[in-house]
Amino acid sequence: MIPDVLRPLWTAPRPARAPARLRRDWVLVALLAVAAVLEVVLRPDVTWRPVAFVLALGVVLALLWRRTHPLGAALAVSGALAAVNLAALFAGVGDLGLWTTACVVLLPYALCRWGSGREVVLGLAAVALASALGIAGDWTSVADAVLEACVVLVPAAVGAGVRFAAASRSRGRDEVRLREREQLARELHDTVAHHVSAIAVRAQAGRVVAASDPAAAVDALRVIEGEASRALTEMRLMVGALREDGAAALAPQRGVADIELLAHAASGSPRVEVELTGNLDDLRPAVGAALYRLAQEAVTNAVRHARHASRVGVLVAGADDCVRLTVVDDGDLHGRSGAGYGLVGMSERVTLLGGTLDAGPGAERGWTVAAVLPRTGAVA
């Protein structure tokens, strides 16, 4: 079991946009391979030359995967080094490594820079084991042992520092983008409100003069049409700017009827069963979209986190004044905690629509998510 204080470290994802093999990687590998060949040929003190050369070449080639597969590269190299160091320790021949294998320090750096939390923990454990065997096989003094350990740990610390600095810069950029998006949202509200106000005024005026002056009513309709077109155009432009892909999607948003698709989207165990009952017609689009997103989030959480669950039940029941959504699974409660960020965001949306959301353990087993939304989506 992982203590709660260490769980964020263990479950930390990989940083985004890890670069693959770059041109400088190929140059580095080529230079190190040439250096390994020169060492084998020119150094008279190399023990077990074929083994030392193959080991050095393996370490050098592993650098090509240090960003895309940091744990795999660290485990492969650490395993090879541990095996060779263990054989040298039993044979009493001392250190077998070439100087070229010093490039192995790039692996702890890459592991802490680009690996996920569990990859960092497992990879550093393997690196520490291989380093301990190497120090034991070439023991000279405590000071040298500490120095060799620092040679491995310092690159790991530097990689972690670079990672945290990059994450901090990314959060800063996200905050700037969020503020800009909020400003755009306010501008969108002001723009649409202006055009809608003009439409409302013209419509009222047209209704007043329709009986006595039909031509004026037609002119009012023409103005309304123009204002509505401009409002729609400006709204699409602003929404396009707010979207991540830079374009406003023209596909209709999901609603209550699409919740049934969640049963078809989920495959394997647990099975997802959806039931829609009651009056679900004429719901406000915001209410239907919120119900779909909440059901999707709850089903996704159950499929991912409900241990030993065999069934996830989704029930949407429409009443005269509200709609009730209930998502229940029959998994184990052990190891499951409160709602994640997805449900936190959905709880805020439900509250804004005047509804309520509860998420917690069931009476005997499993997890239950229950939401109640007013049909009109009125703010509470």
C-alpha angles and dihedrals in degrees: 000000000000117000114242091241091059098039095090089055093048094047097042110130126229117274113261125252099024106183118238124218111329130196092258089056091060090047091050093048092048093051093046092048090053089048091052091052092049091049093052091048101040107031112086095192098062112125120211093004099194092049093046092049095048090047093050092046091050092051091049094049092048088065089074090068099037094109103035095040106019096159094046092050092046094048094046094049094040091049092050093046092047092051094048093043091049091051091048090048093054092042092048094225098128126223116001099182125110120229087250090070088071085090085079087089087077090068097064088047093051091043093057093038101048108013128098120248096266091043090055093050096046094040095049090049090055092045091049091051093050091046092050091053091047092050091048092050093051100032117167109146143334091257092055091047091053090047092052091049090052090052087063099036099046095061089048090052091047091051091050090048093051089048094052091045091052090047090051091051090048091051089050091052091047091052091051091049091048092052090048091049090050089052090050090049091053090048090049090053093049093047096048092043090053094051094042090051090052090049092050092050093048092047091052091048092048092051091052095051098034094098098043101032115023091176091060089050090053090050089051090052090050091053091046090052091051094047092048092050092049091047091051093047094049092045092053091048093051095043088049089055091049094051120089094234092049095239132091111243114236096198114105116257120253121269142178093291090059092059088083088065089067089072091055094043093057115077131185123006131019099038117220118223120191126195125183116192139165130020109337098156126111095021117161110260091239091054094048092047092049092050092051094047092047092049091047093050093047093048092047092051092048094049092048102039110022103102116215091358117158100180140030114193122201117191123182114185122183120208132179095270106015147022123232123208121192125180116184132175130187098221129127118281093215111114096007119121136181128309118305128230092279094060091042089058092045090050089057091050092048090050092050089053091053097255139115133240129197126182126178148110120312125244095266108002141338132044128281129205114188126180133177120196129180112242092236095047091232116178111250 
